[in-house]
Amino acid sequence: MDGKKQQKDWYRILGAEPYESQAELKLKYQKLALLYHPDKQSADMPAGEVEELVQRFIEINQAWKILGNEKTKKEYDVQRREDELMKNGLIYTVVHLEDMDWNDDEQCYIYRCRCGGEYLISKEDAKNTVSVVSCDTCSLTLEVLQ
Protein backbone atom coordinates (compact mmCIF):
# COMPACT_ATOMS: atom_id res chain seq x y z
CA MET A 1 0.00 0.00 0.00
CA ASP A 2 2.54 2.53 -1.17
CA GLY A 3 4.67 2.26 1.98
CA LYS A 4 1.91 3.53 4.27
CA LYS A 5 1.43 1.66 7.52
CA GLN A 6 -2.02 0.11 7.87
CA GLN A 7 -3.76 1.84 10.75
CA LYS A 8 -6.11 0.30 13.27
CA ASP A 9 -9.86 0.61 12.83
CA TRP A 10 -10.63 2.78 15.84
CA TYR A 11 -14.38 2.64 15.15
CA ARG A 12 -14.33 -1.17 15.26
CA ILE A 13 -12.39 -1.07 18.54
CA LEU A 14 -15.15 1.06 20.09
CA GLY A 15 -17.89 -0.98 18.40
CA ALA A 16 -19.02 2.21 16.65
CA GLU A 17 -19.78 3.56 13.18
CA PRO A 18 -18.29 6.70 11.57
CA TYR A 19 -21.70 8.40 11.35
CA GLU A 20 -22.31 8.23 15.10
CA SER A 21 -22.31 11.45 17.13
CA GLN A 22 -19.63 12.41 19.64
CA ALA A 23 -22.11 11.66 22.43
CA GLU A 24 -22.72 8.14 21.08
CA LEU A 25 -18.98 7.53 20.67
CA LYS A 26 -18.35 8.73 24.23
CA LEU A 27 -21.04 6.42 25.61
CA LYS A 28 -19.50 3.42 23.86
CA TYR A 29 -16.03 4.40 25.06
CA GLN A 30 -17.18 4.77 28.68
CA LYS A 31 -19.00 1.44 28.63
CA LEU A 32 -15.95 -0.39 27.25
CA ALA A 33 -13.50 1.45 29.51
CA LEU A 34 -15.47 0.35 32.56
CA LEU A 35 -15.72 -3.20 31.29
CA TYR A 36 -12.00 -3.59 30.53
CA HIS A 37 -10.47 -1.36 33.21
CA PRO A 38 -7.72 -3.29 35.06
CA ASP A 39 -9.22 -2.38 38.45
CA LYS A 40 -12.51 -4.05 37.47
CA GLN A 41 -10.95 -7.45 36.76
CA SER A 42 -11.16 -10.47 39.06
CA ALA A 43 -8.12 -11.01 41.28
CA ASP A 44 -8.04 -14.74 40.54
CA MET A 45 -7.93 -14.24 36.75
CA PRO A 46 -4.97 -15.94 34.97
CA ALA A 47 -2.09 -13.57 34.10
CA GLY A 48 -2.44 -14.18 30.35
CA GLU A 49 -6.09 -13.13 30.42
CA VAL A 50 -5.29 -10.04 32.46
CA GLU A 51 -2.62 -9.08 29.90
CA GLU A 52 -5.16 -9.40 27.05
CA LEU A 53 -7.70 -7.28 28.90
CA VAL A 54 -5.10 -4.60 29.68
CA GLN A 55 -4.10 -4.48 25.99
CA ARG A 56 -7.78 -4.15 25.03
CA PHE A 57 -8.17 -1.33 27.57
CA ILE A 58 -5.14 0.46 26.09
CA GLU A 59 -6.60 0.14 22.56
CA ILE A 60 -9.96 1.50 23.76
CA ASN A 61 -8.20 4.53 25.26
CA GLN A 62 -6.19 5.09 22.05
CA ALA A 63 -9.40 4.90 20.01
CA TRP A 64 -11.04 7.49 22.23
CA LYS A 65 -8.01 9.81 22.05
CA ILE A 66 -8.45 9.91 18.27
CA LEU A 67 -12.23 9.76 17.91
CA GLY A 68 -13.04 11.88 20.96
CA ASN A 69 -11.29 14.94 19.51
CA GLU A 70 -12.99 16.61 16.51
CA LYS A 71 -9.70 17.54 14.82
CA THR A 72 -8.02 14.15 15.14
CA LYS A 73 -11.29 12.38 14.24
CA LYS A 74 -11.56 14.41 11.05
CA GLU A 75 -7.93 13.66 10.14
CA TYR A 76 -8.50 9.97 10.85
CA ASP A 77 -11.69 9.92 8.77
CA VAL A 78 -9.87 11.53 5.82
CA GLN A 79 -7.01 9.04 6.07
CA ARG A 80 -9.49 6.17 6.34
CA ARG A 81 -11.30 7.32 3.19
CA GLU A 82 -8.01 7.70 1.32
CA ASP A 83 -6.93 4.21 2.38
CA GLU A 84 -10.28 2.82 1.24
CA LEU A 85 -9.97 4.50 -2.16
CA MET A 86 -6.41 3.26 -2.59
CA LYS A 87 -7.39 -0.27 -1.59
CA ASN A 88 -10.29 -0.34 -4.04
CA GLY A 89 -8.11 0.90 -6.89
CA LEU A 90 -10.21 3.95 -7.65
CA ILE A 91 -7.26 6.35 -7.71
CA TYR A 92 -6.79 7.48 -11.32
CA THR A 93 -3.38 9.04 -10.80
CA VAL A 94 -1.15 10.79 -8.29
CA VAL A 95 -0.04 14.39 -8.87
CA HIS A 96 1.88 16.97 -6.91
CA LEU A 97 0.11 20.19 -6.01
CA GLU A 98 2.58 22.20 -8.11
CA ASP A 99 1.45 20.20 -11.18
CA MET A 100 -2.08 21.56 -10.78
CA ASP A 101 -3.28 24.87 -12.23
CA TRP A 102 -4.39 27.67 -9.90
CA ASN A 103 -7.76 29.24 -10.79
CA ASP A 104 -8.06 32.82 -9.47
CA ASP A 105 -11.80 33.02 -10.19
CA GLU A 106 -12.66 29.83 -8.27
CA GLN A 107 -9.81 30.25 -5.75
CA CYS A 108 -8.83 26.59 -6.10
CA TYR A 109 -6.39 24.26 -7.81
CA ILE A 110 -7.60 22.42 -10.93
CA TYR A 111 -6.44 19.30 -12.72
CA ARG A 112 -8.12 17.98 -15.87
CA CYS A 113 -9.49 14.42 -15.83
CA ARG A 114 -9.27 12.07 -18.81
CA CYS A 115 -13.08 12.20 -19.07
CA GLY A 116 -12.99 15.97 -19.65
CA GLY A 117 -14.09 16.80 -16.10
CA GLU A 118 -12.00 18.48 -13.44
CA TYR A 119 -10.51 17.75 -10.06
CA LEU A 120 -10.88 20.80 -7.83
CA ILE A 121 -9.07 21.29 -4.53
CA SER A 122 -9.44 24.35 -2.32
CA LYS A 123 -6.47 26.14 -0.85
CA GLU A 124 -7.57 24.92 2.61
CA ASP A 125 -7.77 21.26 1.53
CA ALA A 126 -4.44 21.61 -0.27
CA LYS A 127 -2.78 22.23 3.12
CA ASN A 128 -3.15 18.51 3.92
CA THR A 129 -0.07 16.42 3.23
CA VAL A 130 -2.14 14.11 1.04
CA SER A 131 -5.62 14.71 -0.30
CA VAL A 132 -7.89 12.55 -2.41
CA VAL A 133 -10.13 14.52 -4.76
CA SER A 134 -13.02 13.25 -6.87
CA CYS A 135 -13.62 14.26 -10.47
CA ASP A 136 -16.65 16.54 -10.87
CA THR A 137 -17.87 14.41 -13.79
CA CYS A 138 -16.86 10.75 -13.37
CA SER A 139 -16.10 8.36 -10.50
CA LEU A 140 -12.29 8.60 -10.69
CA THR A 141 -10.27 10.15 -7.90
CA LEU A 142 -6.92 11.86 -7.82
CA GLU A 143 -4.35 11.72 -5.03
CA VAL A 144 -2.70 15.11 -4.52
CA LEU A 145 0.67 15.23 -2.76
CA GLN A 146 2.34 18.33 -1.31
CNS distance restraints for C-alpha pairs under 8 A (distance, minus, plus):
assign (resid   1 and name CA) (resid   5 and name CA) 7.83 0.50 0.50
assign (resid   1 and name CA) (resid  86 and name CA) 7.64 0.50 0.50
assign (resid   1 and name CA) (resid  87 and name CA) 7.56 0.50 0.50
assign (resid   9 and name CA) (resid  13 and name CA) 6.47 0.50 0.50
assign (resid  10 and name CA) (resid  14 and name CA) 6.44 0.50 0.50
assign (resid  10 and name CA) (resid  62 and name CA) 7.97 0.50 0.50
assign (resid  10 and name CA) (resid  63 and name CA) 4.84 0.50 0.50
assign (resid  10 and name CA) (resid  64 and name CA) 7.95 0.50 0.50
assign (resid  10 and name CA) (resid  66 and name CA) 7.84 0.50 0.50
assign (resid  10 and name CA) (resid  67 and name CA) 7.45 0.50 0.50
assign (resid  11 and name CA) (resid  15 and name CA) 6.00 0.50 0.50
assign (resid  11 and name CA) (resid  16 and name CA) 4.90 0.50 0.50
assign (resid  11 and name CA) (resid  17 and name CA) 5.83 0.50 0.50
assign (resid  11 and name CA) (resid  18 and name CA) 6.68 0.50 0.50
assign (resid  11 and name CA) (resid  63 and name CA) 7.32 0.50 0.50
assign (resid  11 and name CA) (resid  67 and name CA) 7.93 0.50 0.50
assign (resid  12 and name CA) (resid  16 and name CA) 5.95 0.50 0.50
assign (resid  12 and name CA) (resid  17 and name CA) 7.51 0.50 0.50
assign (resid  13 and name CA) (resid  59 and name CA) 7.16 0.50 0.50
assign (resid  13 and name CA) (resid  60 and name CA) 6.31 0.50 0.50
assign (resid  13 and name CA) (resid  63 and name CA) 6.84 0.50 0.50
assign (resid  14 and name CA) (resid  25 and name CA) 7.54 0.50 0.50
assign (resid  14 and name CA) (resid  28 and name CA) 6.22 0.50 0.50
assign (resid  14 and name CA) (resid  29 and name CA) 6.05 0.50 0.50
assign (resid  14 and name CA) (resid  32 and name CA) 7.34 0.50 0.50
assign (resid  14 and name CA) (resid  60 and name CA) 6.37 0.50 0.50
assign (resid  14 and name CA) (resid  63 and name CA) 6.92 0.50 0.50
assign (resid  14 and name CA) (resid  64 and name CA) 7.93 0.50 0.50
assign (resid  15 and name CA) (resid  28 and name CA) 7.19 0.50 0.50
assign (resid  16 and name CA) (resid  20 and name CA) 7.04 0.50 0.50
assign (resid  16 and name CA) (resid  25 and name CA) 6.67 0.50 0.50
assign (resid  16 and name CA) (resid  28 and name CA) 7.32 0.50 0.50
assign (resid  18 and name CA) (resid  77 and name CA) 7.85 0.50 0.50
assign (resid  20 and name CA) (resid  24 and name CA) 5.99 0.50 0.50
assign (resid  20 and name CA) (resid  25 and name CA) 6.53 0.50 0.50
assign (resid  21 and name CA) (resid  25 and name CA) 6.25 0.50 0.50
assign (resid  22 and name CA) (resid  26 and name CA) 6.01 0.50 0.50
assign (resid  22 and name CA) (resid  68 and name CA) 6.75 0.50 0.50
assign (resid  23 and name CA) (resid  27 and name CA) 6.22 0.50 0.50
assign (resid  24 and name CA) (resid  28 and name CA) 6.35 0.50 0.50
assign (resid  25 and name CA) (resid  29 and name CA) 6.14 0.50 0.50
assign (resid  25 and name CA) (resid  67 and name CA) 7.63 0.50 0.50
assign (resid  25 and name CA) (resid  68 and name CA) 7.37 0.50 0.50
assign (resid  26 and name CA) (resid  30 and name CA) 6.07 0.50 0.50
assign (resid  26 and name CA) (resid  64 and name CA) 7.68 0.50 0.50
assign (resid  26 and name CA) (resid  68 and name CA) 6.99 0.50 0.50
assign (resid  27 and name CA) (resid  31 and name CA) 6.17 0.50 0.50
assign (resid  28 and name CA) (resid  32 and name CA) 6.22 0.50 0.50
assign (resid  29 and name CA) (resid  33 and name CA) 5.91 0.50 0.50
assign (resid  29 and name CA) (resid  60 and name CA) 6.86 0.50 0.50
assign (resid  29 and name CA) (resid  61 and name CA) 7.83 0.50 0.50
assign (resid  29 and name CA) (resid  64 and name CA) 6.52 0.50 0.50
assign (resid  30 and name CA) (resid  34 and name CA) 6.13 0.50 0.50
assign (resid  31 and name CA) (resid  35 and name CA) 6.28 0.50 0.50
assign (resid  32 and name CA) (resid  36 and name CA) 6.05 0.50 0.50
assign (resid  32 and name CA) (resid  57 and name CA) 7.84 0.50 0.50
assign (resid  32 and name CA) (resid  60 and name CA) 7.19 0.50 0.50
assign (resid  33 and name CA) (resid  37 and name CA) 5.55 0.50 0.50
assign (resid  33 and name CA) (resid  57 and name CA) 6.31 0.50 0.50
assign (resid  33 and name CA) (resid  60 and name CA) 6.76 0.50 0.50
assign (resid  33 and name CA) (resid  61 and name CA) 7.46 0.50 0.50
assign (resid  34 and name CA) (resid  40 and name CA) 7.23 0.50 0.50
assign (resid  35 and name CA) (resid  40 and name CA) 7.02 0.50 0.50
assign (resid  36 and name CA) (resid  40 and name CA) 6.98 0.50 0.50
assign (resid  36 and name CA) (resid  41 and name CA) 7.41 0.50 0.50
assign (resid  36 and name CA) (resid  53 and name CA) 5.89 0.50 0.50
assign (resid  36 and name CA) (resid  54 and name CA) 7.03 0.50 0.50
assign (resid  36 and name CA) (resid  56 and name CA) 6.95 0.50 0.50
assign (resid  36 and name CA) (resid  57 and name CA) 5.34 0.50 0.50
assign (resid  37 and name CA) (resid  41 and name CA) 7.07 0.50 0.50
assign (resid  37 and name CA) (resid  53 and name CA) 7.83 0.50 0.50
assign (resid  37 and name CA) (resid  54 and name CA) 7.20 0.50 0.50
assign (resid  37 and name CA) (resid  57 and name CA) 6.09 0.50 0.50
assign (resid  38 and name CA) (resid  50 and name CA) 7.63 0.50 0.50
assign (resid  38 and name CA) (resid  53 and name CA) 7.34 0.50 0.50
assign (resid  38 and name CA) (resid  54 and name CA) 6.13 0.50 0.50
assign (resid  38 and name CA) (resid  57 and name CA) 7.75 0.50 0.50
assign (resid  41 and name CA) (resid  45 and name CA) 7.43 0.50 0.50
assign (resid  41 and name CA) (resid  50 and name CA) 7.57 0.50 0.50
assign (resid  45 and name CA) (resid  49 and name CA) 6.68 0.50 0.50
assign (resid  45 and name CA) (resid  50 and name CA) 6.56 0.50 0.50
assign (resid  46 and name CA) (resid  50 and name CA) 6.42 0.50 0.50
assign (resid  47 and name CA) (resid  51 and name CA) 6.17 0.50 0.50
assign (resid  48 and name CA) (resid  52 and name CA) 6.42 0.50 0.50
assign (resid  49 and name CA) (resid  53 and name CA) 6.26 0.50 0.50
assign (resid  50 and name CA) (resid  54 and name CA) 6.11 0.50 0.50
assign (resid  51 and name CA) (resid  55 and name CA) 6.21 0.50 0.50
assign (resid  52 and name CA) (resid  56 and name CA) 6.20 0.50 0.50
assign (resid  53 and name CA) (resid  57 and name CA) 6.11 0.50 0.50
assign (resid  54 and name CA) (resid  58 and name CA) 6.20 0.50 0.50
assign (resid  55 and name CA) (resid  59 and name CA) 6.28 0.50 0.50
assign (resid  56 and name CA) (resid  60 and name CA) 6.19 0.50 0.50
assign (resid  57 and name CA) (resid  61 and name CA) 6.30 0.50 0.50
assign (resid  58 and name CA) (resid  62 and name CA) 6.24 0.50 0.50
assign (resid  59 and name CA) (resid  63 and name CA) 6.08 0.50 0.50
assign (resid  60 and name CA) (resid  64 and name CA) 6.28 0.50 0.50
assign (resid  61 and name CA) (resid  65 and name CA) 6.18 0.50 0.50
assign (resid  62 and name CA) (resid  66 and name CA) 6.53 0.50 0.50
assign (resid  63 and name CA) (resid  67 and name CA) 6.00 0.50 0.50
assign (resid  63 and name CA) (resid  68 and name CA) 7.92 0.50 0.50
assign (resid  64 and name CA) (resid  68 and name CA) 4.98 0.50 0.50
assign (resid  64 and name CA) (resid  69 and name CA) 7.93 0.50 0.50
assign (resid  65 and name CA) (resid  69 and name CA) 6.59 0.50 0.50
assign (resid  66 and name CA) (resid  72 and name CA) 5.29 0.50 0.50
assign (resid  66 and name CA) (resid  73 and name CA) 5.51 0.50 0.50
assign (resid  66 and name CA) (resid  76 and name CA) 7.42 0.50 0.50
assign (resid  67 and name CA) (resid  72 and name CA) 6.69 0.50 0.50
assign (resid  67 and name CA) (resid  73 and name CA) 4.61 0.50 0.50
assign (resid  67 and name CA) (resid  76 and name CA) 7.98 0.50 0.50
assign (resid  68 and name CA) (resid  73 and name CA) 6.96 0.50 0.50
assign (resid  69 and name CA) (resid  73 and name CA) 5.85 0.50 0.50
assign (resid  70 and name CA) (resid  74 and name CA) 6.06 0.50 0.50
assign (resid  71 and name CA) (resid  75 and name CA) 6.33 0.50 0.50
assign (resid  72 and name CA) (resid  76 and name CA) 6.00 0.50 0.50
assign (resid  73 and name CA) (resid  77 and name CA) 6.02 0.50 0.50
assign (resid  74 and name CA) (resid  78 and name CA) 6.20 0.50 0.50
assign (resid  75 and name CA) (resid  79 and name CA) 6.23 0.50 0.50
assign (resid  76 and name CA) (resid  80 and name CA) 5.98 0.50 0.50
assign (resid  77 and name CA) (resid  81 and name CA) 6.16 0.50 0.50
assign (resid  78 and name CA) (resid  82 and name CA) 6.20 0.50 0.50
assign (resid  79 and name CA) (resid  83 and name CA) 6.08 0.50 0.50
assign (resid  80 and name CA) (resid  84 and name CA) 6.16 0.50 0.50
assign (resid  81 and name CA) (resid  85 and name CA) 6.20 0.50 0.50
assign (resid  82 and name CA) (resid  86 and name CA) 6.12 0.50 0.50
assign (resid  82 and name CA) (resid 131 and name CA) 7.58 0.50 0.50
assign (resid  82 and name CA) (resid 132 and name CA) 6.11 0.50 0.50
assign (resid  83 and name CA) (resid  87 and name CA) 6.00 0.50 0.50
assign (resid  84 and name CA) (resid  88 and name CA) 6.15 0.50 0.50
assign (resid  85 and name CA) (resid  89 and name CA) 6.22 0.50 0.50
assign (resid  85 and name CA) (resid  90 and name CA) 5.52 0.50 0.50
assign (resid  85 and name CA) (resid  91 and name CA) 6.44 0.50 0.50
assign (resid  86 and name CA) (resid  90 and name CA) 6.37 0.50 0.50
assign (resid  86 and name CA) (resid  91 and name CA) 6.04 0.50 0.50
assign (resid  90 and name CA) (resid 139 and name CA) 7.89 0.50 0.50
assign (resid  90 and name CA) (resid 140 and name CA) 5.93 0.50 0.50
assign (resid  90 and name CA) (resid 141 and name CA) 6.20 0.50 0.50
assign (resid  91 and name CA) (resid 140 and name CA) 6.27 0.50 0.50
assign (resid  91 and name CA) (resid 141 and name CA) 4.84 0.50 0.50
assign (resid  91 and name CA) (resid 142 and name CA) 5.51 0.50 0.50
assign (resid  91 and name CA) (resid 143 and name CA) 6.66 0.50 0.50
assign (resid  92 and name CA) (resid 140 and name CA) 5.65 0.50 0.50
assign (resid  92 and name CA) (resid 141 and name CA) 5.55 0.50 0.50
assign (resid  92 and name CA) (resid 142 and name CA) 5.60 0.50 0.50
assign (resid  92 and name CA) (resid 143 and name CA) 7.96 0.50 0.50
assign (resid  93 and name CA) (resid 141 and name CA) 7.56 0.50 0.50
assign (resid  93 and name CA) (resid 142 and name CA) 5.42 0.50 0.50
assign (resid  93 and name CA) (resid 143 and name CA) 6.43 0.50 0.50
assign (resid  94 and name CA) (resid 142 and name CA) 5.88 0.50 0.50
assign (resid  94 and name CA) (resid 143 and name CA) 4.65 0.50 0.50
assign (resid  94 and name CA) (resid 144 and name CA) 5.94 0.50 0.50
assign (resid  94 and name CA) (resid 145 and name CA) 7.32 0.50 0.50
assign (resid  95 and name CA) (resid  99 and name CA) 6.42 0.50 0.50
assign (resid  95 and name CA) (resid 100 and name CA) 7.69 0.50 0.50
assign (resid  95 and name CA) (resid 142 and name CA) 7.41 0.50 0.50
assign (resid  95 and name CA) (resid 143 and name CA) 6.36 0.50 0.50
assign (resid  95 and name CA) (resid 144 and name CA) 5.15 0.50 0.50
assign (resid  95 and name CA) (resid 145 and name CA) 6.21 0.50 0.50
assign (resid  96 and name CA) (resid 100 and name CA) 7.19 0.50 0.50
assign (resid  96 and name CA) (resid 144 and name CA) 5.50 0.50 0.50
assign (resid  96 and name CA) (resid 145 and name CA) 4.66 0.50 0.50
assign (resid  96 and name CA) (resid 146 and name CA) 5.78 0.50 0.50
assign (resid  97 and name CA) (resid 109 and name CA) 7.88 0.50 0.50
assign (resid  97 and name CA) (resid 126 and name CA) 7.46 0.50 0.50
assign (resid  97 and name CA) (resid 144 and name CA) 6.00 0.50 0.50
assign (resid  97 and name CA) (resid 145 and name CA) 5.95 0.50 0.50
assign (resid  97 and name CA) (resid 146 and name CA) 5.52 0.50 0.50
assign (resid  98 and name CA) (resid 146 and name CA) 7.82 0.50 0.50
assign (resid 100 and name CA) (resid 109 and name CA) 5.90 0.50 0.50
assign (resid 100 and name CA) (resid 110 and name CA) 5.59 0.50 0.50
assign (resid 100 and name CA) (resid 111 and name CA) 5.28 0.50 0.50
assign (resid 101 and name CA) (resid 109 and name CA) 5.44 0.50 0.50
assign (resid 101 and name CA) (resid 110 and name CA) 5.14 0.50 0.50
assign (resid 101 and name CA) (resid 111 and name CA) 6.43 0.50 0.50
assign (resid 102 and name CA) (resid 107 and name CA) 7.29 0.50 0.50
assign (resid 102 and name CA) (resid 108 and name CA) 5.94 0.50 0.50
assign (resid 102 and name CA) (resid 109 and name CA) 4.47 0.50 0.50
assign (resid 102 and name CA) (resid 110 and name CA) 6.24 0.50 0.50
assign (resid 103 and name CA) (resid 107 and name CA) 5.53 0.50 0.50
assign (resid 103 and name CA) (resid 108 and name CA) 5.48 0.50 0.50
assign (resid 103 and name CA) (resid 109 and name CA) 5.96 0.50 0.50
assign (resid 103 and name CA) (resid 110 and name CA) 6.83 0.50 0.50
assign (resid 104 and name CA) (resid 108 and name CA) 7.12 0.50 0.50
assign (resid 107 and name CA) (resid 122 and name CA) 6.83 0.50 0.50
assign (resid 107 and name CA) (resid 123 and name CA) 7.22 0.50 0.50
assign (resid 108 and name CA) (resid 120 and name CA) 6.39 0.50 0.50
assign (resid 108 and name CA) (resid 121 and name CA) 5.54 0.50 0.50
assign (resid 108 and name CA) (resid 122 and name CA) 4.44 0.50 0.50
assign (resid 108 and name CA) (resid 123 and name CA) 5.78 0.50 0.50
assign (resid 109 and name CA) (resid 120 and name CA) 5.67 0.50 0.50
assign (resid 109 and name CA) (resid 121 and name CA) 5.17 0.50 0.50
assign (resid 109 and name CA) (resid 122 and name CA) 6.28 0.50 0.50
assign (resid 109 and name CA) (resid 123 and name CA) 7.21 0.50 0.50
assign (resid 110 and name CA) (resid 118 and name CA) 6.41 0.50 0.50
assign (resid 110 and name CA) (resid 119 and name CA) 5.57 0.50 0.50
assign (resid 110 and name CA) (resid 120 and name CA) 4.80 0.50 0.50
assign (resid 110 and name CA) (resid 121 and name CA) 6.66 0.50 0.50
assign (resid 111 and name CA) (resid 118 and name CA) 5.66 0.50 0.50
assign (resid 111 and name CA) (resid 119 and name CA) 5.10 0.50 0.50
assign (resid 111 and name CA) (resid 120 and name CA) 6.78 0.50 0.50
assign (resid 112 and name CA) (resid 116 and name CA) 6.48 0.50 0.50
assign (resid 112 and name CA) (resid 117 and name CA) 6.09 0.50 0.50
assign (resid 112 and name CA) (resid 118 and name CA) 4.61 0.50 0.50
assign (resid 112 and name CA) (resid 119 and name CA) 6.29 0.50 0.50
assign (resid 113 and name CA) (resid 117 and name CA) 5.19 0.50 0.50
assign (resid 113 and name CA) (resid 118 and name CA) 5.34 0.50 0.50
assign (resid 113 and name CA) (resid 119 and name CA) 6.74 0.50 0.50
assign (resid 113 and name CA) (resid 135 and name CA) 6.78 0.50 0.50
assign (resid 115 and name CA) (resid 137 and name CA) 7.46 0.50 0.50
assign (resid 115 and name CA) (resid 138 and name CA) 6.99 0.50 0.50
assign (resid 116 and name CA) (resid 137 and name CA) 7.78 0.50 0.50
assign (resid 117 and name CA) (resid 135 and name CA) 6.20 0.50 0.50
assign (resid 117 and name CA) (resid 136 and name CA) 5.83 0.50 0.50
assign (resid 117 and name CA) (resid 137 and name CA) 5.04 0.50 0.50
assign (resid 117 and name CA) (resid 138 and name CA) 7.19 0.50 0.50
assign (resid 118 and name CA) (resid 135 and name CA) 5.41 0.50 0.50
assign (resid 118 and name CA) (resid 136 and name CA) 5.66 0.50 0.50
assign (resid 118 and name CA) (resid 137 and name CA) 7.15 0.50 0.50
assign (resid 119 and name CA) (resid 133 and name CA) 6.22 0.50 0.50
assign (resid 119 and name CA) (resid 134 and name CA) 6.06 0.50 0.50
assign (resid 119 and name CA) (resid 135 and name CA) 4.69 0.50 0.50
assign (resid 119 and name CA) (resid 136 and name CA) 6.31 0.50 0.50
assign (resid 119 and name CA) (resid 141 and name CA) 7.91 0.50 0.50
assign (resid 119 and name CA) (resid 142 and name CA) 7.25 0.50 0.50
assign (resid 120 and name CA) (resid 133 and name CA) 7.03 0.50 0.50
assign (resid 120 and name CA) (resid 134 and name CA) 7.90 0.50 0.50
assign (resid 120 and name CA) (resid 135 and name CA) 7.56 0.50 0.50
assign (resid 120 and name CA) (resid 136 and name CA) 7.78 0.50 0.50
assign (resid 121 and name CA) (resid 125 and name CA) 6.20 0.50 0.50
assign (resid 121 and name CA) (resid 126 and name CA) 6.30 0.50 0.50
assign (resid 121 and name CA) (resid 133 and name CA) 6.85 0.50 0.50
assign (resid 122 and name CA) (resid 126 and name CA) 6.06 0.50 0.50
assign (resid 123 and name CA) (resid 127 and name CA) 6.68 0.50 0.50
assign (resid 124 and name CA) (resid 128 and name CA) 7.89 0.50 0.50
assign (resid 125 and name CA) (resid 131 and name CA) 7.13 0.50 0.50
assign (resid 126 and name CA) (resid 130 and name CA) 7.95 0.50 0.50
assign (resid 126 and name CA) (resid 131 and name CA) 7.00 0.50 0.50
assign (resid 126 and name CA) (resid 144 and name CA) 7.95 0.50 0.50
assign (resid 126 and name CA) (resid 146 and name CA) 7.61 0.50 0.50
assign (resid 127 and name CA) (resid 146 and name CA) 7.82 0.50 0.50
assign (resid 128 and name CA) (resid 146 and name CA) 7.60 0.50 0.50
assign (resid 129 and name CA) (resid 145 and name CA) 6.15 0.50 0.50
assign (resid 129 and name CA) (resid 146 and name CA) 5.49 0.50 0.50
assign (resid 130 and name CA) (resid 143 and name CA) 6.90 0.50 0.50
assign (resid 130 and name CA) (resid 144 and name CA) 5.68 0.50 0.50
assign (resid 130 and name CA) (resid 145 and name CA) 4.86 0.50 0.50
assign (resid 130 and name CA) (resid 146 and name CA) 6.59 0.50 0.50
assign (resid 131 and name CA) (resid 143 and name CA) 5.74 0.50 0.50
assign (resid 131 and name CA) (resid 144 and name CA) 5.14 0.50 0.50
assign (resid 131 and name CA) (resid 145 and name CA) 6.77 0.50 0.50
assign (resid 132 and name CA) (resid 141 and name CA) 6.45 0.50 0.50
assign (resid 132 and name CA) (resid 142 and name CA) 5.54 0.50 0.50
assign (resid 132 and name CA) (resid 143 and name CA) 4.49 0.50 0.50
assign (resid 132 and name CA) (resid 144 and name CA) 6.15 0.50 0.50
assign (resid 133 and name CA) (resid 141 and name CA) 5.39 0.50 0.50
assign (resid 133 and name CA) (resid 142 and name CA) 5.18 0.50 0.50
assign (resid 133 and name CA) (resid 143 and name CA) 6.43 0.50 0.50
assign (resid 133 and name CA) (resid 144 and name CA) 7.45 0.50 0.50
assign (resid 134 and name CA) (resid 138 and name CA) 7.95 0.50 0.50
assign (resid 134 and name CA) (resid 139 and name CA) 6.82 0.50 0.50
assign (resid 134 and name CA) (resid 140 and name CA) 6.06 0.50 0.50
assign (resid 134 and name CA) (resid 141 and name CA) 4.27 0.50 0.50
assign (resid 134 and name CA) (resid 142 and name CA) 6.33 0.50 0.50
assign (resid 135 and name CA) (resid 139 and name CA) 6.40 0.50 0.50
assign (resid 135 and name CA) (resid 140 and name CA) 5.82 0.50 0.50
assign (resid 135 and name CA) (resid 141 and name CA) 5.89 0.50 0.50
assign (resid 135 and name CA) (resid 142 and name CA) 7.59 0.50 0.50
